[in-house]
Amino acid sequence: MRLTVLSVAYSLSAVRPETAGGAEQVLAMLDDALTRAGHRSIVVACEGSRVSGILAASVREALKQGPVDMVHMHGQDFAAHLPPPGPPVLVTLHVPRSWYPRDPLETTRPNTWFNCVSATQRETWPDDPRILPYIANGVPVHRLRSRVRKRGFALCLGRICPEKGFHIAIGAAARARVPLLIAGEVYPYEAHQRYFREEFLPRLNGSRSRFLGPAGFERKRRLLTAARCLLAPSQVPETSSLAAMEALACGTPVVAYPAGALREIVEHGKTGFLVSSEEEMAEAILAAGALDPAVCRRAACQRFAASRTIREYFDLYERLAGA
């Protein structure tokens, strides 16, 4: 069954392979997989996006390009871009419920469905027939194998913003006397920019921590493989964590706060450590060197393969489009 799938991104975030945003990474992964499989993929995303399929500036413009079998919406602002009644719409709930401008379940458009990205996230939503079984995020584990040797530094990876808690990671690395490398992107949101200026940069002064800026896939893979551990002191209940999955796929344990889905990604004492303070994180940084990289990678291959995520979304597309 050849499908035409229209994917709609968050209107303020570009979709490109090296993006730090989890929702944008998942959209890019599905767009590429659709194109490779011979389906027609149309993506509505902002200027600066790079996609495998057809890039459109708006849902209205995309619908002018012919019939659409399936609409897949990924943004927090999805309600502002819903198409008229017609093709089925799937809304993937990438962020916590409270982050949406209004309750997503208030949407009255017929033939509109929702799904979560982890078991932990699904527990935070009420029972509703429109919420389908969750589809866990995945990463390209086959591309994350590397021969880079382990080095002594800890690593942070992702958006530079208050909720990621990278200021805590800087403090923990300093306590452990371990160098910390931070790779990520500062988005042009006022709160993110203020955090970067007032909370993040001042802590780098005089520390052994270094900010590298954005990292493309190859550089990210080298950093993740060489690191002694990935630090994820998240301050909000994560619905998923692609960075943690990528680290494990590279054979690198994860030291994280038990925030949301991080509890189900990290196996305490086996593929990383779950901690609750800066002091505990410092201790775990030192202990992470004793964990087996092969165990971490094996867990990622068994649990977080992108091929499984893609297959489950494709099956859902065909089921909804057929119905």
N, C-alpha and C positions, 0 to 999 in steps of 0.2 A: 504494500500500500504506500504509494508516494504521497507525501504530505506537504502542504505549505503551512509553515509555522511562523507566526508573527510574534517575536519576542520584544517586550517593552521594558527598557531599563529605567532606573531612577533618573529623573530629568536633569539632575545636577552632577551626575558622575559619569565620566567617560568609560566606555567599554573597550578595553584593549588587553592583550595577553599579559602585560606586566603590571596591571593594576593591583593596588593593595586591597581593594574592596572585595569581600567574599561574594556578595551577590553578583557583582560584575564578572568575577572569575567564573562563577557557575554558568552565567549566561553565555560568556565567551566559549566555554567548554561545550555547551549544548549546541551553540551556533556552528562551531567547527565540526562537531560530530554529525549534525544534520546534513551539512554540506558534503562531507565525506561519504555519507551513506546514500547520496543521490536525492535527498529531499530538497525542497526549496525553503531557504531560511531568509526571513526579512527581520531586520533589527531596527527598532526605533531607539535612538540614543543621541546624546548631545554631540556638539562639534568636538572634534579631537578623537572620536571613537574610530577603532579599526576592527572590522569584522570579516568573517569568511564569506558570509552571504551578502544580501543587499542591505545597504544602510539607508534609512529613511529618517526624515526630520520630525515626523509626527505620525500618529495613528491614522489620521485622515489621509495623509499622503500615501501611507503604506497600503491602505485599503483600496486606493485607486489602481494599484498594480495587479489587481485580479482577485479572484476568490481566495479566501483564507480558510483552512480547515481547523486551525487551532490558534488561540491567542494565549501566550504565556507571559504573565506580568511579574516583574521582579522588584519594582520600586516601592518605597514607602508611600509615594504619592500616586499609587495606581488608580485610586478612585477618580482622580482628575482626568484620567486618560482612557477610561473604559469605553470600548466601542458600543455602538447601538446593539440592541438585541439581535442575535444571529448566531455566529460561531461560538463554540464553547470557549470559556475563559478559565484558565488556571492561574491563581494567584499564589505564588510561593512566598510564604511568610518568613523572610530572611532575618528579621529583627524582632526584638521583644514587642509584645502587644502594645505596651504603653508608648512606644516610639511612633506609632502611626498617628497622623493628624486627627483621625476619628476612628472609632472601632470598625475594623474591616468587615465585621459581620453585619453591620448596618446596611451594607450594599444590598439593593433590591433587584439588581439586574438578574434576569433569569439565566439559567445555564451557566452559572458562575461558581467555581469550585476553589477550594483552598487546600494547601498542604504545608506542613512544617518540615524542618530539615534535621530534626533529631528527636529521639524519644523524650528527652528531658524537656525540650520546648513544647512538644505536644501536650505534656501534662499541665501546662499553664493555660491551655485553651479549653473552653467548655465543650461538652458533647454537642455536636451540631452535624446534621447529615451532609452539610456542604463541605465539612473538613474531612478530606480523604486521608488514608494512612500516610504517615510521614515517609519521605524519601531522604535518607541520610546523604549528606554531601560526601564527595570523594575527591581524590587527587590522582594525578597520573603517576602512579607508583612505578611504572615501567621506565619512565623518563627520569626518575629521581635517584636512580642507582649511580654511584660515582666512586672513583678510586682515590679521591682526595683523602689525605691522612688527617687524623684527629689532631687538633691543636688545643691549647689551653683556655681559649676564651669562651665566655658565655655569649649568647645572642638574643636580641629582641628583633621581631619582624612584624611589620604591619603599619596601619595608619597611626600617625603621631597625634593622639587626642587624649583627653582626660580619662575616658573610660578604659583605655588600655593599660593605664597604670605604669607606664615606662619609668616614671620618676621613682617608683618603688624598686624597680629592677636596678636602677643606677645605685640606689642606696644599698641594696642587697649585695651587688657585685663588689662595692667598696668594702663592705663588712667582710666578705670572703677573700678580699685581696686578689680578685680574679678580673682580668680585663673584660670589658663588655663592649661588643659591637652592636650598633642599632641601625638596622636598614629599614627604611620606610618612607612614606610620602606624607607631606603636610598638605591637607586639602584646604582650599580657599574659603573655609567657613570661619566666621569670626571667633567662635569658641575654640576651634582648633588652633588658629593663629595665636590667640592670646595664651593658650596653654604652652605652645611652643616657645614663645618669647619669655613668659613669666615663670613657668614651672620646669620646663625641660632644659632649655639652654643654660640657665644659671647653674644647674646641678652638674653639668659637664665640666665646668671650670675647676681645674685642680684635681679632677678624677681620672681614673684609667678607662673611662668610657669614651667612645667615639661615635659620632653620628655620621653615617655613610651616605644618607640620602636614598632615593629609590634604587631598587635592585631588579634588573631583568632576570629572566628565568635562569640562565646559565650562572650568573653571579650568585643568585639566591641559592641554587643547588650547591655550589662550592661552599658558601658560608654555612649552610645548614649541615653539610656533611662534616666540615672541619670543626664545628663547635662542640664543646663538651656537653652543652645542654641549651635548650631554648627556654627562655623565661616568659611566662604569660601571667602576670599579676593583674588579671582583668578585674575591673571595679563594677562590672555589670554582669547579669546572667547571660553568658554567651549562648546563642542559639546553636552555634557550631564553632569550629576553629580550624580553618584550612591550614593555617600556619603550623598548628600542633600536628595535624595529620602529615603535612609535608616533612616536618622534622623527623617524625618516627619513620617515614619512608626512606629518609636519608640515614637512618641508623642512629639518630640523636634523641636522647631522652628529653622529656618535657617537665619542667618545674613550674607548676601553675597553682593559682588560687582555685578552690573548688567552685568556680562560678559557672552555673548553668551546665551546658553540655561538656565542659572541660572535665567534669566528674566522670562522664562515660567514655571519654577519649583516653585519659591517662589512667593506666593501671598502676596504682601506688606500689612502689617498691619493685616494680617489674619493668615498666616502660617510662618511669619518671616518678615524681613525687607531688602530692597535693599538700600545700602548705597554707598557713593562715596569717602569716606575718612576715615582715621584712627579715627578722631574725631567723625564722624557720627557712625562708628562702635562701639565705646565705649559707646555712648548714647544708641544705639540699644541693646547692651548686657544687659544694665540695664532694658530697656523696655521689653525685651523678656520674663521676668518672668510673665508678665501680660497676655500673649497669652495662649489660651486654648489648652492643649495637645490633648484633644479629637478631636478638629477641625483639628489639624495637622495630626493625625492618619487617620481620616476619609478621608481627602483629598488624602493621600497616597494610601489608599485602593481603592479609586475610580479611581485614575489616574495613579498609578505606579506599578500595580501588575505584577509580573514576568509571571504569567500564561497567561496574554494577549500577552506579548512579545513572549513567546514560541509558542503560538498558531499561531501568525502571521508569524513567521519564518517557522513553520511546513507547513502552507498553501502555503507559497512561495516555499519551497523546492519541494512540490508535484507538484505545477504548472510548475516550471522550469524543473523538471525532466521529467514530463509527456510531455512537449512540445518538 
